[in-house]
Amino acid sequence: MRARRAWAPIVVAAVGGLGGCAPSGPTEAAWLTSWSFDWALANHRVSFLAMRPTADGVEGGFVGGASTTGRTFDDDGTCLDPVSCWELPGFDPALVTARRVALTSTEVVLTTARTHVVVGADGLTSTVSLTLPHAARGEAAAWIGGFAWSSAPPDGPGVTASCYDPRHGWLPSRLAITLGTPTVDGVDVSVPVTVAFTAGVSRETQRVCLDAAAPEATMGLDLDVVVAVSPEAAGTLTVHQGASWPGIGDDQDLADAGTLTAALPADGVVAWSSLDLRFQQEVDPGRGAYVRSLQTELLPEDGSAYTFVTNRSFTQLEGFDYAFDGTVVTLPVADAAFTVTEHGADDLSADLDADGQPVFHVIPPLP
């Protein structure tokens, strides 16, 4: 399918408890700077990949199709068959972690919003509209607060070329979110947002129905956006990592991913404004990725800024490569009141509700 840019409005809703305040009083916001997902047993498709802040914590989930949930979907009873379209129901728990940062400030005016989009191979570029709690002067910056990618959102278009059920997940070849520079008009803020998703094929006999559906694949994205208007100008840093392991069973070591450090300031805001992952660009191009683990770190205390992805597993069928490009926003805050909490769970189940939609779990704080 030929990629082209689609333009569409994005509907936004305020995130309660993270942005409102009395006029001219302190404002607050929370966001995630680091997160990781690691399946206990094997690599899987991507049905749900979510980590986002709540008013007082973190919630998220990790679902990789029937091999993680034990549930298969064939509503008409005509799709799944033992030759070209079959699943291996099972259960696989995940190890997950996240770092939540919260800021309260009278110097910087903060606001947040949550937006929902559905994106496919054509990509999507639009504008998110937010409202400041009160008028502010200065420079505006925007960054990613959290995200929830879903292969079968309720408003997704589904597929017509195949009976494949998107609730079983996709094999991504690209996942990307980019926030542009905000513009401010009084208390109204506009942030350009570009989102990209493409799915690759499996080239497996058992997944002919998936491969037929892949050109029509879409993902739903719930995106938390944070905006700050500050007397100080924001800075940016670019980050790049990647690795290629052409053989089945190759060790997939963090040391292979390239430079993991960046010149991060020791204080102030440090956050991601863009995340762009590409898979199988060198090893068997056109295939999508089975993901075993995904780790994104932004740690000012040791200057770490990277994303690392693996797929090594006893179920691995081909070599693997990934490439990551990210942008980090930095913003000095003189009156900073930051709260940083670490969250994690070592046995997170891949749960679905009665309609087959992924379930968010509270990710508990670590001691």
C-alpha positions in Angstrom: 0.0 0.0 0.0 1.4 3.4 -1.0 1.9 5.5 2.2 0.4 9.0 2.1 -0.4 11.6 4.7 -4.0 11.9 6.0 -5.3 15.0 7.7 -8.0 14.7 10.3 -9.1 16.4 13.5 -8.2 14.9 16.8 -10.8 14.9 19.6 -9.3 15.8 23.0 -10.5 15.4 26.5 -9.0 16.9 29.6 -7.2 14.4 32.0 -8.7 15.0 35.4 -6.5 15.9 38.2 -3.4 16.6 36.2 -3.8 20.1 34.8 -6.6 22.2 36.4 -6.0 24.9 39.0 -7.2 28.2 40.3 -6.3 31.3 38.1 -2.7 32.3 38.6 -2.1 29.6 41.1 0.3 26.7 40.8 -0.3 24.2 38.0 0.6 20.6 37.8 1.1 17.7 35.4 2.4 14.2 35.4 4.1 12.1 32.7 6.2 9.0 32.2 9.9 9.2 31.2 10.8 5.5 31.3 8.9 2.2 30.8 9.6 -1.4 30.0 7.7 -4.5 28.9 9.2 -8.0 28.9 7.3 -11.2 28.2 8.2 -14.1 30.6 8.3 -16.9 28.0 8.3 -15.9 24.3 7.9 -13.2 21.7 4.4 -12.2 20.5 2.4 -10.0 18.3 1.3 -6.6 19.6 -2.4 -6.3 20.6 -2.0 -3.8 23.4 0.9 -1.7 24.5 0.0 0.9 27.1 1.6 2.8 29.9 0.3 6.2 31.2 0.0 8.2 34.4 -3.1 8.5 36.4 -3.9 11.2 38.9 -1.9 9.4 41.6 -0.1 6.6 39.9 0.5 4.5 36.7 -1.7 2.2 34.7 -0.9 0.0 31.8 -1.1 -3.3 30.0 0.7 -5.6 27.6 -1.2 -8.1 25.4 0.2 -10.2 22.6 -2.7 -12.1 21.1 -4.0 -15.6 21.9 -0.7 -16.9 23.1 -0.8 -14.5 26.0 -4.5 -14.3 26.9 -5.6 -17.9 26.1 -8.5 -16.5 24.1 -9.2 -16.9 20.4 -11.7 -14.9 18.3 -13.7 -16.2 15.3 -17.1 -14.6 15.6 -18.6 -16.3 12.5 -16.9 -19.6 13.2 -15.5 -19.7 9.7 -12.0 -18.2 10.0 -9.8 -20.3 12.2 -8.6 -23.5 10.5 -5.7 -26.0 11.1 -3.9 -25.1 7.8 -3.7 -21.4 7.1 -5.3 -19.5 10.1 -4.7 -21.0 13.5 -3.7 -19.8 16.9 -1.8 -21.3 19.9 -3.8 -20.2 22.9 -1.7 -19.9 26.0 -0.7 -17.6 28.8 2.4 -15.5 29.2 2.8 -12.9 32.0 4.9 -9.9 31.6 7.4 -7.9 33.7 6.7 -4.2 33.4 8.2 -1.1 34.9 7.6 2.7 34.6 9.0 5.9 36.0 6.4 8.6 36.7 7.4 12.3 37.1 5.0 14.9 38.5 5.7 18.6 38.6 3.9 21.4 40.5 5.0 24.9 39.5 4.0 28.6 39.8 6.6 29.7 37.3 5.5 27.3 34.5 1.9 27.0 33.4 1.0 23.4 32.7 -2.0 21.6 31.1 -2.7 18.2 29.8 -5.1 16.4 27.5 -5.8 12.9 26.2 -6.5 12.4 22.6 -7.8 9.3 20.7 -7.0 8.5 17.0 -7.0 5.4 14.8 -4.1 5.3 12.4 -3.1 3.0 9.5 -0.5 2.8 6.8 -1.5 6.2 5.5 -0.4 7.9 8.7 -2.1 10.8 10.4 -1.1 14.4 11.0 -3.4 16.8 12.8 -3.6 19.2 15.7 -4.4 18.7 19.4 -6.2 21.6 21.1 -5.7 22.3 24.8 -6.7 25.0 27.2 -4.4 26.6 29.8 -5.8 27.0 33.3 -4.9 30.7 33.0 -3.2 33.0 30.6 0.6 32.8 30.5 3.6 34.5 28.8 6.6 32.8 27.5 7.7 29.9 25.4 5.5 26.8 24.9 6.8 23.2 24.8 4.9 19.9 24.5 5.8 16.3 25.4 4.3 12.8 25.6 2.7 12.0 28.9 1.7 8.4 28.2 0.2 6.2 25.5 -2.1 3.2 24.9 -1.8 1.4 21.5 -4.5 -1.1 20.7 -4.9 -3.3 17.6 -8.7 -3.5 17.9 -10.2 -0.3 19.2 -14.0 -0.2 19.2 -14.0 2.5 16.5 -11.4 0.7 14.3 -12.4 -0.1 10.7 -11.5 -3.7 10.9 -10.4 -5.5 7.7 -12.2 -6.6 4.6 -9.5 -8.6 2.7 -9.4 -11.3 5.3 -11.3 -12.9 8.2 -8.4 -12.2 10.5 -9.5 -10.7 13.8 -7.4 -7.7 14.9 -7.9 -8.6 18.5 -5.2 -11.2 17.9 -2.7 -8.4 17.3 -0.4 -7.2 14.5 3.3 -7.6 13.6 4.4 -3.9 13.6 7.0 -2.6 11.2 6.6 0.9 12.5 5.2 2.7 15.6 5.7 6.4 15.8 4.5 9.5 17.7 5.8 13.0 17.1 4.7 16.3 18.8 5.5 19.6 17.2 6.0 23.0 18.7 2.9 24.4 20.3 1.3 27.7 19.4 -0.5 29.8 22.1 -3.3 32.2 21.7 -4.5 33.5 25.1 -5.4 30.3 26.9 -5.8 28.3 23.8 -2.9 26.0 22.8 -2.5 24.0 19.5 0.0 21.2 19.2 0.9 19.5 15.9 0.8 15.7 16.2 2.0 13.1 13.7 1.3 9.4 14.3 2.4 6.5 12.1 1.7 2.7 12.2 2.4 0.0 9.6 2.1 -3.8 10.0 4.3 -6.3 8.3 3.5 -9.9 7.3 4.6 -13.1 8.9 5.3 -15.3 5.9 4.1 -18.2 8.0 1.8 -21.0 6.7 -0.4 -20.8 9.8 -0.9 -17.0 9.4 -2.1 -16.6 5.8 -5.1 -14.8 7.1 -3.0 -12.3 9.0 -0.8 -11.6 6.0 -3.8 -10.9 3.8 -5.1 -8.4 6.4 -1.8 -6.7 7.1 -2.1 -3.9 4.4 -5.4 -2.8 6.1 -4.0 -3.0 9.7 -4.8 -0.1 12.0 -4.0 0.7 15.6 -5.9 2.9 18.0 -3.8 5.3 20.1 -4.8 7.1 23.2 -2.1 9.7 23.7 -1.5 11.9 26.8 -0.1 15.3 25.8 1.6 17.7 28.3 2.0 21.4 27.5 4.1 23.9 29.4 4.3 27.7 28.9 7.5 28.9 30.6 9.6 32.1 30.8 12.5 29.8 29.8 12.9 28.4 26.3 12.9 24.6 26.0 15.8 22.7 24.4 15.8 19.4 22.5 18.1 16.5 22.1 17.9 13.8 19.5 18.5 10.1 20.3 19.2 7.2 18.0 19.7 3.5 18.7 19.4 0.3 16.7 20.8 -3.1 16.2 20.6 -6.0 13.7 20.8 -9.7 14.6 20.5 -11.7 11.4 20.5 -15.2 13.0 17.9 -17.1 14.9 19.1 -17.4 18.5 21.6 -14.6 18.2 22.3 -12.9 21.5 20.5 -9.6 21.6 22.5 -7.5 24.0 21.9 -3.9 25.1 25.6 -3.2 24.2 24.7 -3.8 20.5 22.3 -0.8 20.4 24.8 2.0 20.1 25.1 5.1 22.2 22.8 5.0 25.3 23.7 8.3 26.8 22.9 11.9 26.1 23.8 15.3 27.7 20.7 15.5 29.9 20.4 18.3 32.5 20.4 17.2 36.1 17.3 19.2 36.9 14.2 20.7 35.3 11.9 18.9 32.8 13.2 16.0 30.8 10.7 14.2 28.7 10.0 12.6 25.3 8.4 14.6 22.5 8.9 12.0 19.8 9.2 8.2 19.7 9.8 6.4 16.4 10.4 2.6 16.2 11.1 0.7 13.0 11.4 -3.1 12.7 12.7 -5.6 10.2 14.3 -2.9 7.9 17.4 -5.0 7.2 16.6 -8.6 8.1 13.9 -10.0 5.9 12.3 -6.6 5.0 8.5 -6.7 4.8 8.1 -9.0 7.8 6.6 -7.5 10.9 8.1 -7.9 14.4 7.3 -10.3 17.1 8.3 -8.4 20.2 9.8 -10.1 23.3 10.8 -6.9 25.2 10.7 -3.2 24.8 12.6 -0.8 27.1 12.6 3.0 27.0 14.8 4.9 29.5 15.2 8.6 30.2 17.3 8.9 33.3 18.9 12.3 34.0 20.8 11.0 37.0 23.1 8.9 34.8 22.5 10.5 31.4 20.7 7.5 29.9 18.4 8.1 26.9 17.5 5.1 24.8 15.0 2.5 23.5 16.0 -1.1 23.2 13.8 -3.9 21.7 14.4 -7.7 21.4 12.6 -10.7 20.0 14.8 -13.6 21.0 12.7 -16.6 22.0 12.4 -20.3 21.6 9.6 -19.4 19.2 11.8 -17.1 17.1 11.5 -17.8 13.4 13.8 -15.3 11.8 16.5 -12.7 12.6 15.6 -9.3 13.9 16.5 -5.7 13.7 15.2 -2.5 15.1 15.9 1.2 14.8 14.8 4.0 17.2 14.8 7.7 16.8 13.6 9.9 19.6 13.5 13.6 20.7 13.9 14.7 24.3 12.6 18.0 25.5 14.5 19.8 28.3 13.1 22.8 30.2 14.6 24.6 33.2 12.2 25.2 36.0 13.4 27.5 38.8 10.7 26.7 41.3 10.5 23.0 40.5 8.7 20.8 42.9 9.2 17.4 41.3 8.0 14.0 42.5 9.5 10.9 40.9 8.1 7.4 41.6 9.1 4.0 40.3 6.5 1.5 39.5 6.6 -2.2 38.5 5.1 -5.6 38.4 6.8 -8.9 37.7 3.7 -11.1 36.9 1.3 -8.8 34.9 -1.4 -10.9 33.2 -2.6 -10.1 29.7 -6.3 -9.7 30.5 -9.3 -9.0 28.3 -12.8 -7.9 29.2 -16.0 -9.7 28.0 -15.8 -7.9 24.7 -12.2 -8.9 24.1 -10.9 -5.4 24.9 -7.6 -5.1 26.9 -7.8 -4.4 30.6 -5.7 -1.6 32.2 -3.9 -2.7 35.3 -2.7 -0.5 38.2 1.1 -0.7 38.1 2.0 -0.5 41.8 4.8 1.7 43.2 8.1 0.0 44.0 9.4 0.2 47.5 
